[in-house]
Amino acid sequence: MTGSLLVLNTGSSSIKFQVFALGRDGPERRLKGLLDGIRVHPHLEVKDEAGTVLLDKDLGDHAENVGAAVEHVLTFLQDALDDGGLVAIGHRVVHGGRRFEGPARITAETLAEIEALVPLAPLHQPNSIAPIRTIQALRPDLPQVACFDTVFHRGHAELADRFAIPEALDREGVRRYGFHGLSYAFIAERLRELDPELAGGRVVAAHLGSGASLCAIQEGRSIETTMGFTALDGLPMGTRPGRLDAGVILYLMQQGWDAKKIERMLYHECGLLGLSGVSNDVRELKASQDPRAGFALDYFAHRIAQETALLATSMGGIDGFVFTAGIGERSASIRANVAKRLAWLGMALDDEANGADAPLISSTDSRIVVRVIPTDEEAMIARQTLKVLDLG
């Protein structure tokens, strides 16, 4: 089949997208794009697979929301594609709840079920839905597929996913779901290619970016993960606190904070930014002379080590550790800081390999294999979309 597949990863103020050509050997990446600054100063940049800039354009006030921004992406692709145009679109959708156990073709019924999950992910889910509706209006003939961040974690035991709360709340959906599942699904597949023996063992994967989490992967399956009911749980992140005593929220409510103020604090003012008072960006924190910046980085590594030990308990041990995502792939100092705190488990790094961001960074005497594997959520979305539509 000829034609192209568009993958959309939509945030509150940006749309990341990639275009894959369809061929006999599976999807082949052709274009990468970013439309950011939606509502403020929208800007569209598109590069080919070699990194050559094909478009670098300010959009003025012509992308006042996510839907309008998607229209600009489709307009560009209509002119840019010469292989028969788009044949399908795959979307990253953060929350699949209990309903979705795999990627799903978008119909009126499935979209209604996705919208019903908005209360579980109020900051993320609407941004996944907006481009779907825009494309339905502009190109109703174009098949769309939802690929969920929660699906990789659907096989957990009840012990991993339940909260110690009244059962009626669990029936309403108040339980642990886990996120970053598309990233972890890619890592599990890639690990089978790179190191089949390790892939069959007990691995903790660390998706460390602005959003951060860990996942216990045993024999290629998610056993437990640090994010829970929302993407606030687990590790501290760029601006999110991670694990937090619920009593803190009760205290703030007693002090007169309303839901909006609490929500803003939890999603935008905590984490590395809140700890440091300097930045939520690890690169800026590493360059800062402010002692609070160093403390924030140590806190981050400390919590990664703590949560790793908890996940190892769920698997009865640990054979390997994988660093991925922006910080995990590119920050040798964070990796070294984490390894130092896990030395008691037998983790040791080869300093030269770690400094070079090598694929294998554990030392020869390390009891734990430590790898750096670049994640590729868009490639996973492309594969899942083609499988659902039987285009592979």
C-alpha positions as CSV (number, residue, x, y, z in Angstrom):
1,M,0.0,0.0,0.0
2,T,1.2,3.5,-0.8
3,G,0.4,6.6,1.3
4,S,1.3,8.0,4.7
5,L,0.4,7.6,8.3
6,L,0.2,10.7,10.6
7,V,0.9,10.3,14.3
8,L,-0.3,13.1,16.6
9,N,0.9,13.7,20.2
10,T,-1.1,16.7,21.4
11,G,-0.5,18.7,24.6
12,S,-2.1,21.8,26.0
13,S,-0.1,24.3,24.0
14,S,1.7,22.1,21.4
15,I,1.3,19.4,18.9
16,K,4.1,17.0,18.1
17,F,3.6,15.0,15.0
18,Q,5.4,12.5,12.7
19,V,4.6,11.2,9.3
20,F,5.4,7.6,8.3
21,A,5.5,6.2,4.8
22,L,3.8,2.8,4.4
23,G,5.9,0.1,2.9
24,R,6.5,-3.6,2.8
25,D,8.9,-3.4,5.7
26,G,6.6,-1.5,8.0
27,P,6.3,2.2,8.7
28,E,9.2,4.4,7.7
29,R,9.6,7.8,9.3
30,R,9.6,10.7,6.8
31,L,8.8,13.9,8.7
32,K,8.9,15.3,12.2
33,G,7.0,18.4,13.2
34,L,6.2,20.6,16.2
35,L,3.5,23.3,16.4
36,D,4.0,25.0,19.7
37,G,2.9,28.3,21.3
38,I,-0.7,27.6,20.6
39,R,-2.9,30.5,21.8
40,V,0.2,32.7,22.5
41,H,2.7,32.7,19.7
42,P,2.1,29.7,17.5
43,H,5.0,28.4,15.5
44,L,5.3,25.5,13.1
45,E,8.5,23.7,12.4
46,V,8.9,20.6,10.2
47,K,12.0,18.5,9.6
48,D,12.7,15.5,7.4
49,E,14.2,12.3,8.9
50,A,17.8,13.7,8.3
51,G,17.0,16.7,10.3
52,T,16.8,19.2,7.5
53,V,14.3,22.0,8.2
54,L,11.5,22.0,5.6
55,L,9.3,24.7,7.2
56,D,9.9,27.2,10.0
57,K,7.0,29.5,10.2
58,D,5.2,31.8,12.7
59,L,1.4,31.5,12.4
60,G,0.4,34.8,13.9
61,D,-3.0,34.6,15.5
62,H,-4.2,31.7,13.3
63,A,-3.8,28.9,15.8
64,E,-5.9,30.0,18.8
65,N,-6.6,26.5,20.0
66,V,-5.6,22.9,19.4
67,G,-8.3,22.3,16.7
68,A,-7.1,25.2,14.6
69,A,-3.5,24.1,15.0
70,V,-4.4,20.7,13.6
71,E,-5.8,22.4,10.5
72,H,-2.4,24.0,9.9
73,V,-0.7,20.6,10.1
74,L,-3.2,19.0,7.7
75,T,-2.8,21.9,5.3
76,F,1.0,21.6,5.2
77,L,0.8,17.8,4.7
78,Q,-1.7,18.1,1.9
79,D,1.0,20.0,-0.1
80,A,4.0,18.1,1.2
81,L,3.0,14.5,0.6
82,D,3.4,13.1,-2.9
83,D,2.8,9.4,-2.3
84,G,-1.0,9.3,-2.2
85,G,-1.5,11.4,0.9
86,L,-2.7,10.4,4.3
87,V,-4.4,7.0,4.7
88,A,-4.8,7.1,8.5
89,I,-4.1,9.0,11.7
90,G,-2.9,7.6,15.0
91,H,-3.3,9.5,18.3
92,R,-1.7,9.3,21.7
93,V,-4.5,9.3,24.2
94,V,-3.4,9.5,27.8
95,H,-6.3,7.7,29.5
96,G,-8.0,4.5,28.5
97,G,-9.6,3.7,31.9
98,R,-10.9,0.2,32.4
99,R,-12.7,0.1,29.1
100,F,-9.8,0.0,26.7
101,E,-7.4,-3.0,26.7
102,G,-5.7,-2.1,23.4
103,P,-5.6,0.5,20.7
104,A,-9.0,1.2,19.2
105,R,-10.4,2.6,16.0
106,I,-12.2,5.8,16.7
107,T,-16.0,5.6,16.2
108,A,-18.8,7.7,17.7
109,E,-19.0,5.1,20.4
110,T,-15.3,4.9,21.3
111,L,-15.0,8.7,21.2
112,A,-17.9,9.0,23.7
113,E,-16.1,6.5,26.0
114,I,-12.9,8.4,25.7
115,E,-14.7,11.7,26.6
116,A,-16.3,10.0,29.6
117,L,-12.7,9.6,31.0
118,V,-12.0,13.4,31.0
119,P,-12.6,13.6,34.8
120,L,-9.8,11.1,35.3
121,A,-7.3,13.2,33.2
122,P,-8.8,16.7,33.0
123,L,-5.6,18.4,31.8
124,H,-4.6,15.7,29.2
125,Q,-7.7,14.0,27.8
126,P,-9.4,17.1,26.3
127,N,-6.2,17.8,24.3
128,S,-6.3,14.3,22.9
129,I,-10.0,14.7,21.9
130,A,-9.8,18.1,20.2
131,P,-7.7,17.0,17.2
132,I,-9.9,13.9,16.8
133,R,-13.0,16.0,16.4
134,T,-11.3,18.5,14.1
135,I,-10.2,15.8,11.8
136,Q,-13.6,14.1,11.9
137,A,-15.1,17.4,10.6
138,L,-12.4,18.1,8.0
139,R,-11.7,14.6,6.8
140,P,-14.6,12.3,7.9
141,D,-13.3,9.6,5.5
142,L,-9.9,9.3,7.2
143,P,-9.6,6.4,9.7
144,Q,-8.4,7.4,13.2
145,V,-7.0,5.2,15.9
146,A,-6.6,6.0,19.6
147,C,-3.4,4.5,21.3
148,F,-3.6,4.7,25.0
149,D,-0.9,5.3,27.6
150,T,-2.6,3.2,30.1
151,V,-3.0,0.0,28.1
152,F,0.5,-1.5,28.7
153,H,-0.3,-1.6,32.4
154,R,-3.7,-3.3,32.1
155,G,-2.4,-6.8,33.1
156,H,-1.5,-5.8,36.7
157,A,-2.5,-7.9,39.6
158,E,-5.2,-6.3,41.8
159,L,-2.6,-5.9,44.5
160,A,-0.8,-3.4,42.3
161,D,-3.8,-1.3,41.2
162,R,-6.1,-1.1,44.2
163,F,-6.1,1.8,46.8
164,A,-7.0,1.0,50.4
165,I,-10.2,2.9,50.1
166,P,-13.9,1.9,50.1
167,E,-14.7,-0.6,47.4
168,A,-17.5,1.6,46.0
169,L,-14.8,4.2,45.0
170,D,-12.8,1.5,43.2
171,R,-15.9,0.5,41.3
172,E,-16.2,4.2,40.2
173,G,-12.7,3.9,38.8
174,V,-10.6,5.4,41.6
175,R,-7.6,3.0,41.3
176,R,-4.1,3.0,39.8
177,Y,-3.8,3.0,36.0
178,G,-0.2,4.0,35.2
179,F,0.9,6.1,32.3
180,H,3.9,6.4,29.8
181,G,2.7,3.0,28.6
182,L,3.5,3.7,24.9
183,S,7.0,4.5,25.9
184,Y,7.3,1.3,28.0
185,A,5.8,-0.8,25.3
186,F,8.4,0.4,22.9
187,I,11.2,-0.2,25.4
188,A,10.0,-3.8,26.1
189,E,10.0,-4.5,22.3
190,R,13.4,-2.9,21.7
191,L,14.9,-4.7,24.7
192,R,13.8,-8.0,23.1
193,E,15.9,-7.1,20.0
194,L,18.9,-5.8,21.9
195,D,19.2,-8.3,24.8
196,P,16.7,-11.2,24.7
197,E,18.0,-12.7,27.9
198,L,17.5,-9.5,29.9
199,A,14.1,-9.0,28.2
200,G,13.0,-12.3,29.7
201,G,14.1,-11.2,33.2
202,R,13.2,-8.5,35.7
203,V,13.8,-4.9,34.5
204,V,13.0,-1.5,35.9
205,A,12.6,1.1,33.1
206,A,12.9,4.7,34.0
207,H,11.1,7.2,31.7
208,L,12.7,10.4,32.9
209,G,11.6,13.6,31.2
210,S,9.4,16.6,32.3
211,G,7.0,13.9,33.3
212,A,8.8,11.0,35.0
213,S,7.9,7.5,36.1
214,L,9.3,4.0,36.6
215,C,7.9,0.7,35.4
216,A,8.6,-2.9,36.6
217,I,8.7,-5.0,33.5
218,Q,9.0,-8.8,33.9
219,E,9.2,-11.0,30.8
220,G,8.1,-8.1,28.7
221,R,5.0,-7.3,30.8
222,S,4.2,-4.4,33.1
223,I,4.0,-5.7,36.7
224,E,3.7,-2.3,38.5
225,T,4.4,1.3,37.8
226,T,4.9,4.5,39.9
227,M,2.2,6.7,38.4
228,G,-1.2,5.8,39.7
229,F,-4.7,7.3,39.4
230,T,-3.3,10.4,37.8
231,A,0.0,11.5,36.3
232,L,0.8,13.3,39.6
233,D,1.9,10.2,41.5
234,G,5.2,8.5,42.0
235,L,8.4,10.4,41.1
236,P,8.9,14.1,41.4
237,M,8.8,15.7,38.0
238,G,9.6,19.0,36.3
239,T,6.6,20.7,37.9
240,R,4.6,17.9,39.6
241,P,5.3,16.7,43.1
242,G,5.1,12.9,42.8
243,R,4.1,11.0,45.9
244,L,2.4,13.3,48.3
245,D,0.7,12.8,51.6
246,A,-3.1,13.3,51.0
247,G,-3.2,15.2,54.2
248,V,-1.3,18.1,52.5
249,I,-4.3,18.6,50.3
250,L,-6.7,18.5,53.3
251,Y,-4.5,21.1,55.0
252,L,-4.5,23.4,52.0
253,M,-8.3,23.1,51.7
254,Q,-8.6,24.0,55.4
255,Q,-6.5,27.1,54.7
256,G,-9.0,28.2,52.1
257,W,-7.4,27.0,48.9
258,D,-10.0,26.0,46.2
259,A,-9.7,23.2,43.7
260,K,-8.3,25.5,40.9
261,K,-5.5,26.8,43.1
262,I,-4.6,23.4,44.3
263,E,-4.6,22.0,40.8
264,R,-2.3,24.8,39.5
265,M,0.1,24.2,42.4
266,L,0.2,20.4,41.9
267,Y,0.7,20.5,38.1
268,H,2.7,23.7,37.6
269,E,4.5,24.8,40.7
270,C,6.0,21.7,42.3
271,G,8.6,19.1,41.5
272,L,12.1,20.3,40.5
273,L,10.8,23.8,40.1
274,G,9.2,23.9,43.5
275,L,12.3,22.4,45.2
276,S,14.8,24.6,43.5
277,G,13.0,27.8,42.9
278,V,15.2,28.1,39.9
279,S,13.8,25.9,37.0
280,N,12.1,22.7,36.1
281,D,14.8,22.0,33.5
282,V,17.6,19.6,34.6
283,R,20.1,21.3,32.2
284,E,19.5,24.7,33.9
285,L,19.6,23.1,37.4
286,K,23.0,21.5,36.6
287,A,24.4,24.8,35.4
288,S,23.1,26.8,38.4
289,Q,25.2,27.7,41.4
290,D,22.1,27.9,43.7
291,P,22.4,25.2,46.3
292,R,18.7,24.5,46.0
293,A,19.3,23.4,42.4
294,G,21.7,20.7,43.6
295,F,19.3,19.7,46.3
296,A,16.5,19.3,43.7
297,L,18.7,17.0,41.5
298,D,19.7,14.9,44.5
299,Y,16.1,14.6,45.6
300,F,15.1,13.5,42.1
301,A,17.8,10.7,42.1
302,H,17.0,9.8,45.7
303,R,13.3,9.2,44.9
304,I,14.2,7.2,41.7
305,A,16.3,4.9,43.8
306,Q,13.6,4.5,46.5
307,E,10.9,3.7,43.9
308,T,13.3,1.3,42.2
309,A,13.6,-0.7,45.4
310,L,9.8,-0.8,45.7
311,L,9.4,-2.1,42.2
312,A,12.1,-4.7,42.7
313,T,10.1,-6.0,45.6
314,S,7.1,-6.5,43.2
315,M,9.3,-8.7,40.9
316,G,11.2,-10.5,43.6
317,G,14.5,-8.9,42.5
318,I,16.0,-6.9,39.6
319,D,18.2,-8.0,36.7
320,G,18.3,-4.9,34.6
321,F,17.7,-1.1,34.6
322,V,16.9,1.0,31.5
323,F,17.1,4.7,31.3
324,T,15.0,6.4,28.7
325,A,13.4,9.7,27.6
326,G,15.1,13.1,27.6
327,I,16.8,13.1,31.0
328,G,17.3,9.4,31.1
329,E,18.9,9.3,27.6
330,R,21.1,12.5,27.9
331,S,22.0,13.2,31.6
332,A,25.1,11.1,32.6
333,S,25.2,12.9,36.0
334,I,21.6,11.9,36.9
335,R,22.3,8.3,35.9
336,A,25.5,8.3,38.0
337,N,23.6,9.8,40.9
338,V,20.9,7.1,40.7
339,A,23.5,4.3,40.4
340,K,25.4,5.5,43.4
341,R,22.2,5.2,45.5
342,L,21.5,1.7,44.1
343,A,25.0,0.4,44.7
344,W,23.7,-1.7,47.6
345,L,21.6,-3.6,45.0
346,G,24.8,-4.3,42.9
347,M,24.4,-1.5,40.3
348,A,27.7,-0.1,39.1
349,L,28.4,2.0,36.0
350,D,31.3,2.2,33.6
351,D,32.1,5.9,33.9
352,E,33.4,6.3,30.4
353,A,30.4,4.5,28.8
354,N,28.0,6.5,30.9
355,G,29.7,9.8,30.0
356,A,29.4,8.9,26.3
357,D,25.6,8.0,26.6
358,A,26.5,4.5,25.4
359,P,23.8,1.9,24.9
360,L,25.3,-0.3,27.6
361,I,26.7,1.6,30.6
362,S,27.0,-1.0,33.4
363,S,30.5,-2.0,34.4
364,T,31.7,-5.6,34.0
365,D,31.3,-6.3,37.7
366,S,27.8,-4.8,38.0
367,R,25.2,-7.4,39.2
368,I,22.5,-5.3,37.3
369,V,22.7,-4.7,33.6
370,V,22.2,-1.0,32.9
371,R,21.2,0.2,29.5
372,V,20.3,3.5,27.8
373,I,17.6,3.0,25.2
374,P,16.0,6.0,23.3
375,T,12.3,5.7,23.4
376,D,10.0,6.2,20.4
377,E,6.3,6.6,21.4
378,E,5.5,7.8,17.8
379,A,6.8,4.6,16.3
380,M,4.8,2.5,18.7
381,I,1.7,4.5,17.8
382,A,2.4,4.0,14.2
383,R,2.7,0.2,14.7
384,Q,-0.4,0.0,16.8
385,T,-2.4,2.1,14.3
386,L,-1.5,-0.1,11.3
387,K,-2.3,-3.3,13.3
388,V,-5.8,-2.0,14.2
389,L,-6.5,-1.0,10.6
390,D,-4.9,-4.1,9.2
391,L,-2.6,-2.0,7.0
392,G,0.7,-3.6,8.2
